[in-house]
Amino acid sequence: MMGSSWWKVAAAAFLAVAGFLLPVDADETCRTGAAYADLILCVVTSQYTDKEEVVLWMNTVGPYHNRQETYKYFSLPFCAGSKKTISHYHETLGEALQGVELEFSGLDIKFKEEVMQNTYCEIEMDKAKQDAFVYAIKNHYWYQMYIDDLPIWGIVGEADENGEEHYLWTYKKLEIGYNGNRIVDVNLTSEGKVKLMPNTRIAMSYSVKWKKSDVKFEDRFDKYLDPSFFQHRIHWFSIFNSFMMVIFLVGLVSMILMRTLRKDYARYSKEEEMDDMDRDLGDEYGWKQVHGDVFRPSSHPLIFSSLIGSGCQIFSVSFIVIIVAMVEDLYTERGSMLSTAIFVYAATSPVNGYFGGSLYAKQGGRRWIKQMFIGAFMIPAMVCGTAFFINFIAIYYHASRAIPFGTMVAVCCICFFVILPLNLVGTILGRNLSGQPNFPCRVNAVPRPIPEKKWFMEPAVIVCLGGILPFGSIFIEMYFIFTSFWAYKIYYVYGFMMLVLVILCIVTVCVTIVCTYFLLNAEDYRWQWTSFLSAASTAVYVYMYSFYYYFFKTKMYGLFQTSFYFGYMAVFSTALGIMCGAVGYMGTSAFVKKIYTNVKID
Ligand SMILES: *[C@@H]1O[C@H](CO)[C@@H](O)[C@H](O)[C@H]1NC(C)=O
């Protein structure tokens, strides 16, 4: 009885959450052409009949130098056209989180109907309004609009050379290209420079021209892509470079390990043949000595297994989202990338539970419910905590980035009603299917003392050095990803990203295996945390790189932009670090198991 009602609640909650992710009113959304990823509810139609209404949506306005700092278009004292009858726009969760704020412009535009230049409204300029415009012009504000999902950017105004006089562009000249019954191209030209003076009336005008175009509907986003930037020689070269590094590293690792391991095995089996007397005199050394300790549970197994579980989940999310992005061209839809990522994150929760739960069980942990909670909420808490903090600043600055309350509730619902139950399923599966500690060697009751060793064999040093090569294999890609996130470039070369992810994983695993081999050879058995951290230290280098990027590649300023930048960069780096750490640990743990399986322990 109890059980069945529980499932009903869960199912209802899941549907409610799915409702948040998808537009509520499919019909309406399809009609306005803003369909959600044509996943489930409606297929993108956006076909018009002659004289059908075409909606010009005003989105945001913000400084050119930080694409992520945005405010509502009408937060500047612009005026809207007189037309009011427009259905309300339903936004998706991804859009809400990214600060998309579509508001109707009030401009009367009909499909294939020319509009001569005419005034749609007047701004009565007073001191306060003028100050607002001057501030925006000084900070190079751009505004963004949408017609039929096609983004349009326009500049607010211009200052003269001395920066004393400020001008507003008042005339929006729209040229819309159509192919059959679809809109395939939009150009905006700003004209009509008017000097800002108090106590004047400034007339805002627009005109619309329709042009036949040969652009295919499927290709209409191509003009926003920047092949000369993303497919620059440097990008190809860096991929090639990393690829060579992978081949070199894999070759090196396998050669060293094959040779040294074969030697080690030969040495160990020779010692095996000696009688007890000789063996006591013989100098036994190397990784075999710690066979009674390598499979000792790590310190803090609860945190450790939660980190590994979360890392595996982040890896699967990245992998799936990149594949979806490659197949689906997600950049053509506002916010759909983020919606997809949240959806995939929720759906891959069992992965987290499985790996975290089974590792915790193997390490003999007993408080598995606590582990599950920590594992499930570690990443969401980190992301939400940062978002919450930045939200406060955003509210203070009235940025459109401030996340609406309803959206926060939706995110909490996803955490409790989707992520947690799915995590539970994964944890139970993990504990039962692979929770047995089937290690090749027994763990001694008393831990072996760790001998003194050279300074560069200390775990702390290994951890610091471990991240350098993985970082080296990705930092050019980081430049492209940062640029598309913080500047006006649309990232679309997801094939590159996939390659880089694969390369990163291979390099990370190779590096951690080598590190672990050295550590175990120095008869230090604390390899679990060391392998995790030596891979995770990649994140520290990425974060340091983001400082370089901030100071030399962006022109951001002010508290809001700075905290926004470094806050989200910290989240990104941490997630990357946990992912690399988990990948490194998984690879190393397979390696450790393998070498101790093959050696004879007496
Ligand atoms: C928009 O501008 C581009 C480049 O100047 C031009 O090739 C295209 O035909 C224009 N489209 C329309 C609809 O005017």
The ligand as an ORCA input file, in Angstrom:
! r2SCAN-3c Opt
* xyz 0 1
  C      22.175     40.558    -44.887
  O      23.531     40.953    -45.048
  C      24.319     40.004    -45.745
  C      25.753     40.496    -45.744
  O      25.831     41.842    -46.006
  C      23.763     39.780    -47.152
  O      24.537     38.816    -47.821
  C      22.330     39.315    -47.057
  O      21.758     39.199    -48.333
  C      21.516     40.303    -46.229
  N      20.184     39.740    -46.031
  C      19.066     40.414    -46.221
  C      17.804     39.746    -45.970
  O      19.086     41.566    -46.601
*
